[in-house]
Amino acid sequence: MKDLDDFKRDYVDIYWLHLPTDIEKHLLEIIELYKEKKIRYIGVSNFNLEECKKAKNILEKNGIPQKKSLMNFLFNRKVKKLTNLYKVMISVARRHDIKVPQVAIAFCASKGVIPMVGCRKPEQVHDLSHAADIRLSDNEIKKLEEAADMTNIKIMGADIFRPFVLKDK
């Protein structure tokens, strides 16, 4: 790998596949690098559950062990709980005729927090910029909090930063 030479390295610690485009093709190429000991770990992000299963199966079929069973953790604990939260978010989004990410931003705003988001497309910037104008009802906020509580996601508002805010003398 030319990049390894550029960095004067024999291997990279992790090769992270950020998007699930042509999973099998890319993973087979990555597996070769892994077997050549040019990669120590393989990771993925922005994959849905089915894409994670597909990647896991390809890796296992090619003799690449999982270091920790993240898939079992997800299957046994979090996925069902997160699914409920997502359903509540979809319900709120439909009531406001908005998208789910806008619900997340509106929820953060209701807690006095301005989230930092990443966008890949201009329409995402447009959609998310209008999320700050959305006002959730007290009932919607309560339902979102209850669904989040079931996932053990800790909800904190801007008040956690109060000790760091300088006060006038």
KEZA-864484 format. One line per field, with one value per atom (N, C-alpha, C): x, y, z; residue in three letters; residue number from 0. Coordinates in steps of 0.02 Angstrom, whole numbers, plus 32768, in hexadecimal, padded with zeros to 4 digits. Example, Ala and Ser with C-alpha at 12.3 -4.5 7.8 and 13.67 -1.06 7.14 Angstrom:
px: c(8294,8267,8294,8282,82AC,8285)
py: c(7EE4,7F1F,7F5B,7F90,7FCB,8002)
pz: c(8186,8186,8186,8162,8165,818A)
rest: c(Ala,Ala,Ala,Ser,Ser,Ser)
nr: c(0,0,0,1,1,1)
This chain:
px: c(802B,8000,802D,8021,8049,8043,8006,7FFC,8025,802E,8057,809F,80B7,80FB,8100,80CD,80CD,80D1,80AF,80AE,80E5,810E,8145,812A,80F6,80D5,80D2,80D0,80C8,807E,8055,800E,7FE7,7FA5,7F79,7F52,7F42,7F1F,7ED8,7EB5,7E70,7E60,7E3F,7E25,7DDA,7DC2,7D7C,7D55,7D24,7CF9,7CBD,7CBB,7C89,7C44,7C42,7C02,7BFA,7BBE,7BB2,7BAA,7BD8,7BD4,7BFA,7BD9,7BF8,7C1F,7BFC,7C1A,7C48,7C2F,7C57,7C98,7C95,7CD1,7D05,7CEF,7D1E,7D3A,7D0F,7D26,7D58,7D4D,7D7C,7DC1,7DC2,7E02,7E22,7DFA,7E12,7E2C,7E09,7E1D,7E62,7E70,7EB3,7EE9,7EDB,7F0A,7F12,7EDA,7EDB,7F08,7EFE,7F25,7F6F,7F7E,7FC4,7FE1,7FB8,7FCB,7FD9,7FB5,7FBB,7F84,7F54,7F1C,7F14,7F0E,7F04,7EBA,7E90,7E49,7E21,7DE4,7DB6,7D78,7D62,7D26,7CF7,7CB8,7C86,7C5E,7C41,7C12,7BDF,7BA8,7B71,7B53,7B58,7B3A,7AFA,7AC5,7A8A,7A94,7A64,7A6B,7A78,7A53,7A5D,7AA2,7ABB,7AFE,7B33,7B28,7B56,7B58,7B1D,7B1A,7B40,7B35,7B57,7BA3,7BBA,7C02,7C1D,7BF9,7C0E,7C14,7BE4,7BE5,7C20,7C2D,7C66,7CA7,7CAF,7CEC,7CF5,7CC0,7CC4,7CD5,7CB5,7CC0,7D09,7D2A,7D6F,7DA1,7D88,7DB4,7DCA,7DA5,7DB6,7D8C,7DAC,7D86,7D6F,7D36,7D21,7D46,7D5F,7D82,7D52,7D1A,7CE5,7CA4,7C75,7C37,7C07,7C16,7BEB,7BA6,7BA5,7B66,7B39,7B54,7B2C,7B13,7B3E,7B2A,7AEF,7AF5,7ABF,7A7F,7A85,7A49,7A27,7A4E,7A32,7A1B,7A35,7A26,7A0A,7A34,7A25,79F5,79F9,79D4,7989,796D,7925,7913,793E,7931,7937,7969,7971,7939,791F,78E8,78AB,789E,7866,7871,78AD,78BD,78B3,78CB,78C5,787B,7851,7809,77EA,77FD,77E3,77FB,783A,7854,782F,7820,77FA,77B5,7795,7752,7753,7784,778A,7799,77C4,77D5,7797,776E,7731,7700,76FA,76CE,76E3,7724,773E,774F,7746,7757,77A1,77CC,7814,7837,7878,78A0,78BA,78CB,78E2,791E,7951,798A,7975,7940,7927,7908,78E9,78CD,7906,793C,7975,7990,7996,79B0,797E,793E,790B,790B,7914,7917,7953,798D,79C9,79BC,799E,798F,7961,7932,7904,7928,7964,798D,79C2,79C0,79F0,7A34,7A35,7A74,7A71,7AA7,7AAC,7ADB,7AC0,7AEB,7B16,7B4F,7B79,7B69,7B56,7B44,7B70,7B75,7B9B,7B6B,7B77,7B4C,7B76,7B5A,7B7D,7B5D,7B20,7AFB,7ADD,7AD7,7ABA,7A74,7A4B,7A07,7A07,7A3A,7A3F,7A4C,7A76,7A83,7A42,7A1D,79DD,79AD,79A3,7974,7988,79C7,79DD,79DF,79EA,79EB,79A6,7972,792E,7917,793D,792A,7929,7951,7953,7912,78EA,78AB,7871,787D,7848,7840,7802,77F3,77CD,77EA,77C9,779C,7764,7738,7756,773D,7755,7749,7710,76FF,7730,7742,7772,77B6,77CB,780B,780A,77D2,77CB,77CF,77AD,77AE,77F4,7817,785B,7889,7880,78A9,789C,785C,784B,7869,7865,7881,78CD,78EC,7935,7949,7921,792F,7932,7907,7906,7947,796B,79AA,79E6,79DA,7A10,7A3A,7A1E,7A40,7A36,7A6C,7A67,7A59,7A25,7A12,7A2B,7A50,7A69,7A5A,7A49,7A3E,7A79,7A70,7AA7,7ABD,7A93,7AA5,7AE3,7AF8,7B35,7B72,7B6C,7BA5,7BA7,7B74,7B70,7BAF,7BCC,7C08,7C42,7C41,7C78,7C6B,7C2F,7C1E,7C38,7C5D,7C76,7C3D,7C3C,7C08,7C24,7BF9,7C0E,7C1C,7C4F,7C60,7C34)
py: c(7FC5,8000,803E,8068,80A5,80D1,80D7,8101,80EA,80AA,8091,80A8,80A6,80BF,8109,812F,8177,8187,815E,8169,8143,8120,80F8,80C7,80A3,8072,802E,7FF9,7FB6,7FA2,7FC3,7FB1,7FEE,7FEB,801D,7FF8,801D,7FFE,7FE9,8016,8005,8021,7FF7,800D,8012,804F,805D,8067,803D,8043,806E,80AC,80DC,80D5,80BE,80BA,8074,805A,8015,8010,802B,8025,7FE8,7FBC,7F7E,7F5B,7F48,7F2B,7EF1,7EC2,7E86,7E96,7EBE,7ED0,7EF1,7F23,7F47,7F1C,7EF4,7EC9,7E95,7E7A,7E48,7E67,7EA6,7EC9,7ED6,7EEA,7EF9,7EB9,7E81,7E41,7E2D,7E39,7E2A,7E52,7E91,7EBB,7EA3,7E8D,7E71,7E33,7E07,7DC9,7DD7,7E0E,7E22,7E47,7E4D,7E6F,7EB9,7ED7,7F1E,7F44,7F1E,7F3A,7F0F,7F2F,7F09,7EFC,7F2F,7F29,7F45,7F2B,7F42,7F5C,7F98,7FB5,7FD0,7FD9,7FF5,802A,8059,8089,809B,80B6,80C9,808C,8052,8015,8008,7FF2,7FDD,7F95,7F7A,7F38,7F03,7F04,7ED2,7ED7,7F14,7F1E,7F05,7F0F,7EF5,7EA8,7E8A,7E41,7E28,7E4A,7E36,7E3B,7E72,7E7C,7E46,7E39,7E06,7DC2,7DB0,7D70,7D6B,7DA0,7DA1,7D98,7DBD,7DB9,7D73,7D57,7D14,7CDF,7CE5,7CB5,7CB6,7CEF,7CF6,7CF0,7CD6,7CC7,7D02,7D39,7D74,7D72,7D6A,7D66,7DAA,7DAA,7DE7,7DEA,7E24,7E2B,7E29,7E4A,7E48,7E40,7E1F,7E12,7E4D,7E80,7EBB,7EA8,7E7C,7E68,7E48,7E1B,7DFC,7E30,7E5F,7E95,7EBB,7ECD,7EF3,7ECA,7E8C,7E62,7E58,7E4C,7E3A,7E75,7EB0,7EE8,7F25,7F45,7F89,7F8F,7F63,7F6E,7F74,7F47,7F4B,7F8C,7F9F,7FDD,801A,801A,8052,8055,801B,8018,803D,8034,8057,80A3,80B9,8101,811B,80F5,810A,810F,80E1,80E4,8123,8136,8173,81AF,81AF,81E6,81EB,81B2,81B2,81CF,81BC,81D6,8222,823C,8285,82A6,8288,82A4,82A9,8276,8277,82AE,82B7,82EB,8331,833B,837C,8381,8349,8345,8357,8336,8341,82FD,82FF,82C1,82B1,8271,825A,8281,828F,82B6,82FB,8318,8358,8352,8318,830C,830B,82EA,82E6,832B,8355,8399,83C3,83BD,83E2,83CC,838B,8372,8390,8390,83AE,83F7,841B,8462,846C,843D,8442,843B,841D,8415,844B,847C,84B3,84A1,846E,8456,8461,847A,8481,844B,8418,83E1,83F4,83D5,83DC,83A1,83AE,8377,8379,8340,833B,832D,834C,8343,8330,8305,82F1,8310,8328,8341,8385,83B1,83F4,83F1,83C0,83BD,83AC,8388,837A,83BB,83E5,8426,844E,844F,8474,8458,8416,83F7,8404,83F9,83FF,8447,8476,84BC,84D3,84B5,84C7,84A3,8473,844C,8478,84AB,84D7,84FD,8503,8527,84FB,84BB,848C,848C,8492,8491,8452,8428,83EB,83FA,83D7,83E0,83BF,83D3,83B3,8368,8354,830D,82E8,8307,82E7,82E0,8313,8311,82D9,82D4,82A0,825B,8251,820F,81FE,822F,8223,8212,8236,8229,81E2,81CE,818B,8155,815F,812E,812C,8166,8169,8147,8151,8132,80E6,80CA,8081,8067,8092,807E,8089,80A7,80BC,80F4,811A,8155,818C,81A9,81DE,8220,8242,8282,82BA,82E7,8320,835F,8393,83D3,8400,843E,846F,847D,846C,8479,8453,841F,83FC,8427,845C,8488,84C4,84CD,8507,8511,84DC,84E7,8506,8501,851A,8560,857A,85BC,85F1,8621,8657,8685,8697,86C4,8709,873B,8780,8789,87B2,87BD,87F2)
pz: c(8000,8000,8000,7FCF,7FC9,8007,8022,805D,8098,80A0,80D8,80CF,8092,8086,8095,8080,808C,80D7,80FF,8147,816C,8145,8162,8196,8181,81AC,8188,81AF,8193,8190,81BA,81BD,81D6,81CE,81ED,8224,8259,8290,827D,825B,8248,8203,81DC,819B,81A4,819E,81AD,816D,8161,8126,813B,8123,813C,811B,80DE,80BB,809D,809F,8087,803B,8015,7FCC,7FB7,7F92,7F79,7FB0,7FE5,8021,8011,7FEA,7FDD,7FBA,7F85,7F5F,7F8C,7FB2,7FDD,8015,8034,806A,8052,8016,7FFC,7FF1,7FDB,7FD2,8017,8046,808A,80AB,80A0,80BD,80A5,8066,804B,8071,807C,80A2,80EA,8107,814B,814D,811D,811B,810E,80EC,80E0,811D,8152,8190,8186,8156,814A,8170,8189,81B0,81EE,8228,8266,8275,8268,8277,823D,8236,8202,8225,8212,8231,81FC,820F,81E3,8208,81E2,81FF,81C9,81DF,81B3,8190,81AF,8195,81BB,8199,81BD,81D5,81F7,8215,81E0,81A9,8174,8155,814C,8130,8161,81A2,81D5,81D2,81CC,81C8,818A,8152,8114,811D,8138,8143,8173,81A9,81D9,81B7,818E,816B,813B,8116,80E7,810D,8144,816C,8189,81A6,81C3,818E,8154,811D,8107,8110,80FB,8135,816E,81A6,81CF,81CC,81F3,8233,826D,82AB,82C4,82E7,8309,834B,835C,839C,83D6,83CF,8401,83DA,83F7,83D3,83D8,83B3,83B1,8396,8364,8346,837B,83A4,83D8,840A,841B,8449,842B,83EB,83CB,83C8,83B4,83AD,83F1,8425,8465,848F,8482,84AF,848D,8467,8451,8416,83E6,83A9,83B6,83DF,83ED,8411,8440,8465,8438,840D,83DF,83AC,8399,836A,8387,83C7,83E6,83E5,83F5,83F2,83AB,837B,8335,8321,8338,8328,8345,8381,839F,8376,8362,8339,82F6,82D8,8299,82A4,82DB,82EA,82F2,8316,831F,82DC,82B4,8273,8246,8247,821D,8234,8276,828F,8278,8272,825E,8214,81EF,81A8,819E,81C6,81C2,81C0,81BD,81BC,8201,820C,824E,8268,823E,8259,8273,8255,826C,82B2,82BE,8301,8334,8324,8352,8362,832F,8339,8361,8351,8377,83C0,83CC,8410,8435,8414,8433,8443,8414,841F,845B,8464,849D,84DF,84DD,8519,851F,84F2,84F4,84D7,84AE,8490,8444,8429,83E0,83C7,83A6,8390,8354,834F,8314,82E7,82A9,827C,823E,821F,81E0,81A7,8170,8135,80F9,80CF,8092,8054,805B,8021,8031,7FFF,800B,8028,8013,802E,8078,8090,80D7,80FE,80E3,8103,8108,80D1,80CF,8103,8103,8131,817A,8189,81CE,81E6,81B9,81CE,81E5,81CA,81DE,821E,8233,826F,82AD,82AF,82EA,82F3,82BE,82C2,82DB,82E0,82F3,833E,8355,839C,83AD,83D6,83EC,8428,842C,8465,84A2,84DD,851B,8519,84FD,84F8,84CA,8492,8464,8485,84A8,84CC,8500,8524,8558,8538,8500,84DF,84C5,84AB,8494,84CF,8506,8542,855C,855E,8576,854A,8508,84D9,84E0,84EA,84F3,8535,856A,85AA,85A4,857A,8571,8552,8530,850F,853D,8576,85A4,8587,8558,853E,8571,8588,85BA,8596,85AB,858E,85BB,859E,85C4,859D,85C0,859F,85A7,8593,8596,85DD,860F,8655,866B,8647,865B,8651,8627,861A,864A,8672,869E,86C9,86E5,870F,86E8,86A6,867E,8662,866D,8653,8684,8669,8694,86A8,86E7,86FF,8708,86FE,870A,8755,8763,87AA,87C9)
rest: c(Met,Met,Met,Lys,Lys,Lys,Asp,Asp,Asp,Leu,Leu,Leu,Asp,Asp,Asp,Asp,Asp,Asp,Phe,Phe,Phe,Lys,Lys,Lys,Arg,Arg,Arg,Asp,Asp,Asp,Tyr,Tyr,Tyr,Val,Val,Val,Asp,Asp,Asp,Ile,Ile,Ile,Tyr,Tyr,Tyr,Trp,Trp,Trp,Leu,Leu,Leu,His,His,His,Leu,Leu,Leu,Pro,Pro,Pro,Thr,Thr,Thr,Asp,Asp,Asp,Ile,Ile,Ile,Glu,Glu,Glu,Lys,Lys,Lys,His,His,His,Leu,Leu,Leu,Leu,Leu,Leu,Glu,Glu,Glu,Ile,Ile,Ile,Ile,Ile,Ile,Glu,Glu,Glu,Leu,Leu,Leu,Tyr,Tyr,Tyr,Lys,Lys,Lys,Glu,Glu,Glu,Lys,Lys,Lys,Lys,Lys,Lys,Ile,Ile,Ile,Arg,Arg,Arg,Tyr,Tyr,Tyr,Ile,Ile,Ile,Gly,Gly,Gly,Val,Val,Val,Ser,Ser,Ser,Asn,Asn,Asn,Phe,Phe,Phe,Asn,Asn,Asn,Leu,Leu,Leu,Glu,Glu,Glu,Glu,Glu,Glu,Cys,Cys,Cys,Lys,Lys,Lys,Lys,Lys,Lys,Ala,Ala,Ala,Lys,Lys,Lys,Asn,Asn,Asn,Ile,Ile,Ile,Leu,Leu,Leu,Glu,Glu,Glu,Lys,Lys,Lys,Asn,Asn,Asn,Gly,Gly,Gly,Ile,Ile,Ile,Pro,Pro,Pro,Gln,Gln,Gln,Lys,Lys,Lys,Lys,Lys,Lys,Ser,Ser,Ser,Leu,Leu,Leu,Met,Met,Met,Asn,Asn,Asn,Phe,Phe,Phe,Leu,Leu,Leu,Phe,Phe,Phe,Asn,Asn,Asn,Arg,Arg,Arg,Lys,Lys,Lys,Val,Val,Val,Lys,Lys,Lys,Lys,Lys,Lys,Leu,Leu,Leu,Thr,Thr,Thr,Asn,Asn,Asn,Leu,Leu,Leu,Tyr,Tyr,Tyr,Lys,Lys,Lys,Val,Val,Val,Met,Met,Met,Ile,Ile,Ile,Ser,Ser,Ser,Val,Val,Val,Ala,Ala,Ala,Arg,Arg,Arg,Arg,Arg,Arg,His,His,His,Asp,Asp,Asp,Ile,Ile,Ile,Lys,Lys,Lys,Val,Val,Val,Pro,Pro,Pro,Gln,Gln,Gln,Val,Val,Val,Ala,Ala,Ala,Ile,Ile,Ile,Ala,Ala,Ala,Phe,Phe,Phe,Cys,Cys,Cys,Ala,Ala,Ala,Ser,Ser,Ser,Lys,Lys,Lys,Gly,Gly,Gly,Val,Val,Val,Ile,Ile,Ile,Pro,Pro,Pro,Met,Met,Met,Val,Val,Val,Gly,Gly,Gly,Cys,Cys,Cys,Arg,Arg,Arg,Lys,Lys,Lys,Pro,Pro,Pro,Glu,Glu,Glu,Gln,Gln,Gln,Val,Val,Val,His,His,His,Asp,Asp,Asp,Leu,Leu,Leu,Ser,Ser,Ser,His,His,His,Ala,Ala,Ala,Ala,Ala,Ala,Asp,Asp,Asp,Ile,Ile,Ile,Arg,Arg,Arg,Leu,Leu,Leu,Ser,Ser,Ser,Asp,Asp,Asp,Asn,Asn,Asn,Glu,Glu,Glu,Ile,Ile,Ile,Lys,Lys,Lys,Lys,Lys,Lys,Leu,Leu,Leu,Glu,Glu,Glu,Glu,Glu,Glu,Ala,Ala,Ala,Ala,Ala,Ala,Asp,Asp,Asp,Met,Met,Met,Thr,Thr,Thr,Asn,Asn,Asn,Ile,Ile,Ile,Lys,Lys,Lys,Ile,Ile,Ile,Met,Met,Met,Gly,Gly,Gly,Ala,Ala,Ala,Asp,Asp,Asp,Ile,Ile,Ile,Phe,Phe,Phe,Arg,Arg,Arg,Pro,Pro,Pro,Phe,Phe,Phe,Val,Val,Val,Leu,Leu,Leu,Lys,Lys,Lys,Asp,Asp,Asp,Lys,Lys,Lys)
nr: c(0,0,0,1,1,1,2,2,2,3,3,3,4,4,4,5,5,5,6,6,6,7,7,7,8,8,8,9,9,9,10,10,10,11,11,11,12,12,12,13,13,13,14,14,14,15,15,15,16,16,16,17,17,17,18,18,18,19,19,19,20,20,20,21,21,21,22,22,22,23,23,23,24,24,24,25,25,25,26,26,26,27,27,27,28,28,28,29,29,29,30,30,30,31,31,31,32,32,32,33,33,33,34,34,34,35,35,35,36,36,36,37,37,37,38,38,38,39,39,39,40,40,40,41,41,41,42,42,42,43,43,43,44,44,44,45,45,45,46,46,46,47,47,47,48,48,48,49,49,49,50,50,50,51,51,51,52,52,52,53,53,53,54,54,54,55,55,55,56,56,56,57,57,57,58,58,58,59,59,59,60,60,60,61,61,61,62,62,62,63,63,63,64,64,64,65,65,65,66,66,66,67,67,67,68,68,68,69,69,69,70,70,70,71,71,71,72,72,72,73,73,73,74,74,74,75,75,75,76,76,76,77,77,77,78,78,78,79,79,79,80,80,80,81,81,81,82,82,82,83,83,83,84,84,84,85,85,85,86,86,86,87,87,87,88,88,88,89,89,89,90,90,90,91,91,91,92,92,92,93,93,93,94,94,94,95,95,95,96,96,96,97,97,97,98,98,98,99,99,99,100,100,100,101,101,101,102,102,102,103,103,103,104,104,104,105,105,105,106,106,106,107,107,107,108,108,108,109,109,109,110,110,110,111,111,111,112,112,112,113,113,113,114,114,114,115,115,115,116,116,116,117,117,117,118,118,118,119,119,119,120,120,120,121,121,121,122,122,122,123,123,123,124,124,124,125,125,125,126,126,126,127,127,127,128,128,128,129,129,129,130,130,130,131,131,131,132,132,132,133,133,133,134,134,134,135,135,135,136,136,136,137,137,137,138,138,138,139,139,139,140,140,140,141,141,141,142,142,142,143,143,143,144,144,144,145,145,145,146,146,146,147,147,147,148,148,148,149,149,149,150,150,150,151,151,151,152,152,152,153,153,153,154,154,154,155,155,155,156,156,156,157,157,157,158,158,158,159,159,159,160,160,160,161,161,161,162,162,162,163,163,163,164,164,164,165,165,165,166,166,166,167,167,167,168,168,168)
